Amino acid sequence: MIHKHSDYMHWAKTQSRARYNLATSGVGPFPLDELPDLPALEINGDNSYGYPPLKQAIAEKHGVDPDCVVTAFGTSMANYLAFATMLAPGDEVLLERPTYGLIVDALRYIGATLIPIQRRRESGWALDLDEILLAITPKTKLIVITNLHNPSSVLTPEPVLEGLGEIARESGARVLVDEVYLDAVYENTPRTSFHLGPEFVVTSSLTKLYGVSGLRCGWIFAQPDLARAVWRLNDLFAATHVFPAEMLSLAVLQNLPLVRDRARRIVETDREVLAEFLDRESAVDAVRTDWGTTSFLRLLRGNADAFLETLRAAHDTSAVPGRFFGAPDHLRIGMGVNSDMFAEGLRRLSLHLRNHVQ
Ligand SMILES: Cc1ncc(COP(=O)(O)O)c(C=O)c1O
C-alpha cells in the first residue's frame, strides 16, 4: 500500500488550535500594509521556470548561482520535489529522528526505505557522525536532516555538516538539509550548507520565520543539472507559480531586515518567558537553545498524549504531541506568534503540570 497522507498535517489543520495555541512552529502573520514599497501587482508574467527577479534575489541573499535555485510551493513542496527527483522506490534514506512528520510521509509516499539516525536528548539532540558512518550502506542515496532541528531547534554546526558531507561523498550519497529555521539564528547566521560541497541539496522558504506563509515562497538549492531535473519534474505538478505571490515574495525579500526584526522581537520576548518557565518547572525538561521558534519538552512523568488532552480541556491550551516526531514522551511548543498568548499558555501549562502530573 502506498502511503498517501500525513497524520501530523491533518492534526495540525483540524485539531491544533486553542485559545492559547502553543502548537505553532512559525512566526505570527506579517500584515501586508506594513510592507513598504508595495509593487503594482500583476496577475500574469514571465515565470515559466520561476520569476527571474525572485530567483535572483534568493540566489543573492545566499551567495548562490541562480541556476542552482528552483522555486517551489513552500518547503513542503521543495522537499517533495527534491526527494522525488533524487530517489526511486526502494532507495535507502538515512533520516534523523526525532523527525518532522511531513518529511517521513513524503519519503514513504515515494517508497524510500527509511533508516533512522537517532539524535539523543542526552547529547543535546546532536547528530552522531559515528552512528551515521555505521548506518550508511552502498544502497544509501540520501541523508536527510533539518537545521535548525525541528522539533528541538538545535543548531548543527558547520564542522559537523562538513563531516556529514564527507561521509556521504565517500559513499556516493547526497545530503538534504532542510534549512527552513536557519534564519532564526539572528546573530552570526550560518551560511547555507549548500556551500559545503556538491553533495549538498538544501530546501528552505520564507514561510516559517517571517510571517508570510501565505505566499508559499519556497526553494531548493541544487547543482545545475539536478536543479534542471527538479524543474522538469515540477512541470508535471505545478507547471508555473502564482505570479502575484512571486511579486510579493520579491518585495518581502527586498525588505527582509524589517520583516526579520519584527519577528526577532517577538521570538526573543517569548524565549525569555520560556527560560523562566524552564527554570521553575521540574516536571519537564528541555535542551535549551539560543535560537529557533520551537522547544521540545520532555514530560518526566505521565503520558504526554493524555496530558495534552486534559491541558486542552481544562485550560484551552494546545501543544504538539511528541508522537508526531517519534518521541511520544515529549511535546513541542512554539514561540513567535503573540507574546501575551505565549506567556499565558505557559502559565496554564505550569498550572496543569502542578495539578495533573504526580
Ligand atoms: C522542518 C520543516 N520543513 C518544512 C516545513 C513545511 O514548511 P512550509 O510551510 O514551507 O511548507 C516545516 C513546517 O513546519 C518544517 O518544520
The ligand as an SDF file (V2000), in Angstrom:
LIG
                    3D

 16 16  0  0  0  0  0  0  0  0999 V2000
   11.4050   21.2420    9.0500 C   0  0  0  0  0  0  0  0  0  0  0  0
   10.2260   21.7100    8.2590 C   0  0  0  0  0  0  0  0  0  0  0  0
   10.2380   21.6030    6.9240 N   0  0  0  0  0  0  0  0  0  0  0  0
    9.2170   22.0030    6.1710 C   0  0  0  0  0  0  0  0  0  0  0  0
    8.0920   22.5520    6.7400 C   0  0  0  0  0  0  0  0  0  0  0  0
    6.9540   22.9590    5.8500 C   0  0  0  0  0  0  0  0  0  0  0  0
    7.0170   24.2880    5.6180 O   0  0  0  0  0  0  0  0  0  0  0  0
    6.1300   25.0200    4.5050 P   0  0  0  0  0  0  0  0  0  0  0  0
    5.0500   25.6830    5.2540 O   0  0  0  0  0  0  0  0  0  0  0  0
    7.1240   25.9690    3.9130 O   0  0  0  0  0  0  0  0  0  0  0  0
    5.6630   24.0230    3.5240 O   0  0  0  0  0  0  0  0  0  0  0  0
    8.0130   22.7000    8.1180 C   0  0  0  0  0  0  0  0  0  0  0  0
    6.8040   23.2610    8.7290 C   0  0  0  0  0  0  0  0  0  0  0  0
    6.5910   23.2730    9.8980 O   0  0  0  0  0  0  0  0  0  0  0  0
    9.1080   22.2560    8.8930 C   0  0  0  0  0  0  0  0  0  0  0  0
    9.0590   22.3540   10.2130 O   0  0  0  0  0  0  0  0  0  0  0  0
  1  2  1  0
  2  3  1  0
  2 15  2  0
  3  4  2  0
  4  5  1  0
  5  6  1  0
  5 12  2  0
  6  7  1  0
  7  8  1  0
  8  9  2  0
  8 10  1  0
  8 11  1  0
 12 13  1  0
 12 15  1  0
 13 14  2  0
 15 16  1  0
M  END
$$$$
